[in-house]
Amino acid sequence: MATSPLSTAQAARESIARRLRELRLDAGLTADGLSKRCGWHPAKTSRIEHAKAVPTDADIRAWCDTCEQSAQAADLIRATRTADDLYVQWTRKHRSGLRQTQEELLPLHERTRVQRVYGSKVVSGFLQTPSYATALLDAITRFQGTPNDVPAAVEARMKRQRALFEGDHRFVVLLEESVLRYRVGGCGVMAGQLGHLLDVMGLPSLALGVIPFSADRHDMWPLEPFYAYDEEAVIVETLTAEIRITEAAEIATYLRAFRALGQLAVYGPRARALVEAAVDVLG
């Protein structure tokens, strides 16, 4: 893809850095002069102005006060917190466990009319069985070393399934065939999960496509998993962080990639046959 999933957050930080530099220049201060008045090393000013360091709330207030622009501080602090939220490390997001993250996502999930999901690693959360979700969240908890609240997190995750049956929602899900073969939780759990996919494939709210191993990938390669919520946001999941993309051009890029991936997928009876083949392999 032409853009990095980190670019929205970085662009926001660079915009804040430019605003701070402009305040300094408008005040007629050199970087050294501002640093002395704020009581910190000039290297800190340089790092803030080049978006190499994220200023604290206190840093922004001191900067604005020194530039005699105290009224700008509140807006800059809000902008900094918003930029910080665009790229959230899992260790910080999960510091009290996984349940809160599941609950925080529910309002966005419920207000989205068309949700597009590309899964290259695991079955999408709202299509998971309790056993599959438990196995997956257990593994994440152990790997991250975060507090274990998996039963509550699974319960919260299951609430997202209501949108499949209630309200005016539509889900378009693309799964790489490899997702059907990864044995999350072992053979028994995976067999139950694949059986559930076969059960929900006929729902009018769900269009489920599978990208076969054999698909010729001339125009699109496997990507990181992502969730697109109408044109409001795209959430990309990496090993270490959740990246929330809200910039319109980047959202459009992900939607374009989704369309290209969708052309590689098979649907209906052909998709069902791939799921059934994965079940057969489990014995």
C-alpha positions in Angstrom: 0.0 0.0 0.0 1.2 3.5 -0.6 0.7 4.8 2.9 1.8 3.4 6.3 -0.8 2.7 8.9 1.3 4.8 11.3 1.2 7.9 9.0 -2.0 9.4 10.4 -0.6 9.5 14.0 2.7 10.8 12.8 1.1 13.5 10.6 -0.9 14.7 13.6 2.2 14.9 15.7 4.1 16.8 13.0 1.2 19.3 12.7 1.4 20.0 16.5 5.2 20.4 16.2 4.7 23.0 13.4 2.2 24.9 15.5 4.5 25.1 18.5 7.4 26.2 16.3 5.2 28.9 14.7 4.3 30.1 18.2 8.0 30.4 19.1 8.8 32.3 15.9 5.8 34.6 16.2 7.1 35.5 19.7 10.5 36.4 18.3 12.3 33.7 20.3 15.2 31.5 19.3 15.1 27.8 20.2 17.8 28.5 22.8 15.9 31.4 24.2 12.7 29.5 24.6 14.6 26.6 26.2 16.2 28.9 28.8 12.9 30.5 29.7 11.2 27.1 30.0 14.1 25.7 32.1 15.0 22.8 29.9 17.8 21.7 27.6 17.8 23.0 24.0 17.8 19.5 22.7 14.3 19.0 24.2 13.0 22.0 22.2 14.6 20.6 19.0 13.1 17.2 19.5 9.6 18.6 20.1 9.8 20.8 17.1 10.9 17.9 14.9 8.1 15.6 16.2 10.8 13.3 17.7 9.4 13.8 21.2 5.8 14.1 22.4 5.3 17.1 24.7 3.6 16.6 28.0 0.6 18.8 29.0 3.0 20.8 31.3 5.5 21.2 28.4 2.7 22.7 26.2 1.6 25.1 28.9 5.1 26.3 29.6 5.7 26.7 25.9 2.5 28.7 25.3 3.0 30.8 28.4 6.6 31.7 27.3 5.3 32.7 23.9 2.5 34.7 25.5 -0.1 32.5 23.9 -1.5 30.8 26.9 -5.0 30.6 25.3 -3.5 28.2 22.7 -2.5 25.6 25.3 -5.9 23.8 25.8 -6.3 23.2 22.0 -2.8 22.0 21.6 -3.2 19.6 24.6 -6.4 18.2 23.1 -4.7 17.7 19.7 -1.7 16.0 21.3 -4.0 13.5 23.2 -5.9 12.8 20.0 -2.7 12.1 18.1 -1.6 9.8 20.9 -4.8 7.9 20.7 -4.4 7.1 17.0 -1.5 4.7 17.8 -2.1 2.8 21.1 0.3 0.2 22.2 -1.5 -3.0 23.4 0.5 -3.0 26.6 -1.0 0.4 27.5 -4.4 -0.4 26.2 -4.6 -3.7 28.0 -2.9 -2.6 31.2 -6.1 -3.4 33.2 -7.0 -6.5 31.1 -8.9 -7.1 27.9 -12.5 -6.4 28.9 -12.3 -2.7 28.7 -11.0 -2.7 25.1 -13.9 -5.0 24.0 -16.4 -2.7 25.7 -14.9 0.5 24.2 -15.3 -0.8 20.7 -19.0 -1.7 21.1 -20.5 1.8 20.4 -18.5 2.1 17.1 -19.5 -1.4 16.2 -23.2 -0.7 16.8 -23.4 2.6 15.0 -21.6 1.3 11.9 -24.0 0.5 9.0 -21.5 -1.3 6.8 -18.5 -2.9 8.4 -15.8 -4.3 6.1 -13.3 -6.7 7.6 -10.2 -8.3 6.3 -8.8 -11.2 8.3 -5.4 -12.6 7.6 -4.6 -14.1 11.0 -7.8 -15.1 12.9 -11.6 -15.2 12.5 -13.2 -11.8 13.0 -14.2 -11.1 16.6 -17.9 -10.8 16.0 -17.9 -14.2 14.2 -16.0 -16.0 17.0 -17.4 -18.7 19.2 -16.9 -18.3 23.0 -14.4 -21.2 23.0 -12.4 -19.7 20.1 -12.5 -16.3 21.6 -11.4 -17.7 25.0 -8.5 -19.6 23.5 -7.3 -16.5 21.5 -7.7 -14.0 24.4 -6.0 -16.4 26.8 -3.0 -16.6 24.4 -2.9 -12.8 24.1 -3.1 -12.3 27.9 -0.2 -14.7 28.5 1.9 -13.2 25.7 1.4 -9.6 26.9 1.6 -10.5 30.6 -1.5 -8.4 31.3 -4.2 -9.0 34.0 -6.4 -12.0 33.2 -10.0 -11.0 32.8 -10.6 -13.3 29.8 -14.1 -14.5 30.8 -15.4 -10.9 31.1 -13.6 -10.0 27.9 -15.2 -12.9 26.0 -18.6 -11.9 27.4 -18.1 -8.4 26.1 -16.9 -9.6 22.7 -20.0 -11.8 22.3 -22.2 -8.7 22.6 -20.8 -7.6 19.2 -22.6 -10.5 17.6 -26.0 -8.9 18.2 -25.5 -6.6 15.3 -25.6 -9.6 13.0 -29.2 -10.2 14.0 -30.5 -6.8 15.1 -30.8 -3.4 13.4 -29.8 -2.2 9.9 -26.2 -3.5 9.8 -24.3 -5.2 7.0 -21.0 -7.0 7.3 -18.6 -7.8 4.5 -15.9 -10.2 5.7 -12.9 -11.4 3.7 -10.8 -14.2 5.3 -7.6 -15.7 3.9 -8.0 -19.5 3.6 -5.1 -19.8 6.0 -7.4 -18.4 8.8 -9.5 -21.6 8.3 -6.5 -23.8 8.9 -4.8 -22.1 11.9 -5.8 -24.3 14.9 -6.5 -21.7 17.4 -7.3 -23.5 20.6 -6.7 -27.0 19.1 -8.8 -29.2 16.8 -11.9 -29.3 18.9 -12.2 -25.6 19.3 -11.4 -25.0 15.6 -14.0 -27.5 14.5 -16.6 -25.7 16.5 -15.5 -22.3 15.1 -15.7 -23.6 11.5 -19.1 -25.1 12.2 -20.3 -21.7 13.4 -19.0 -20.0 10.2 -21.0 -22.5 8.2 -24.1 -21.6 10.3 -23.8 -17.9 9.9 -22.8 -17.8 6.2 -26.5 -17.7 5.2 -27.4 -14.7 7.3 -28.8 -11.8 5.2 -26.6 -9.3 7.1 -23.3 -11.1 6.2 -21.4 -11.5 3.0 -18.5 -13.9 3.7 -15.7 -14.4 1.2 -12.7 -16.6 1.4 -9.5 -15.9 -0.5 -8.1 -19.3 -1.6 -4.5 -20.4 -1.3 -4.6 -20.7 -5.0 -5.6 -17.1 -5.8 -3.3 -15.4 -8.3 -2.1 -12.3 -6.6 -1.2 -10.0 -9.4 -2.5 -6.8 -7.9 -2.9 -7.3 -4.1 -0.8 -9.1 -1.5 -1.8 -10.4 2.0 -2.1 -7.4 4.4 -2.3 -6.8 8.1 -5.8 -7.5 9.5 -8.1 -4.4 9.4 -11.7 -3.3 10.2 -13.3 -0.5 8.3 -16.3 1.2 9.9 -18.3 2.9 7.2 -16.1 5.8 6.1 -15.6 6.9 9.7 -12.5 4.9 10.7 -10.2 2.0 10.0 -8.7 0.0 12.8 -5.5 -1.9 12.0 -4.2 -4.5 14.4 -0.5 -5.3 14.7 1.4 -7.4 17.2 2.2 -4.4 19.4 -0.5 -1.8 18.8 -3.9 -0.8 17.5 -3.8 1.9 14.9 -6.9 3.9 14.4 -7.0 5.7 11.1 -9.4 8.6 10.6 -7.9 10.6 7.8 -10.1 10.4 4.7 -7.4 9.7 2.2 -6.0 6.8 4.2 -9.5 5.3 4.8 -10.0 5.5 1.0 -6.8 3.6 0.5 -7.9 0.8 2.8 -11.3 0.6 1.1 -9.6 0.4 -2.3 -7.4 -2.4 -1.0 -10.5 -4.2 0.4 -12.1 -4.0 -3.0 -9.0 -5.5 -4.6 -8.9 -8.3 -2.0 -12.6 -8.9 -2.6 -12.0 -9.7 -6.2 -9.6 -12.5 -5.1 -12.2 -14.1 -2.9 -14.8 -16.8 -3.6 -18.3 -16.6 -2.2 -21.4 -18.7 -1.6 -21.1 -22.5 -2.3 -17.4 -22.1 -3.3 -16.6 -20.4 0.0 -18.6 -22.9 1.9 -16.7 -25.7 0.2 -13.4 -24.2 1.5 -14.7 -24.1 5.1 -16.0 -27.7 4.8 -12.6 -28.8 3.5 -10.9 -27.2 6.5 -13.4 -29.1 8.8 -12.6 -32.4 7.0 -8.8 -31.9 7.6 -9.5 -31.7 11.4 -11.0 -35.2 11.3 
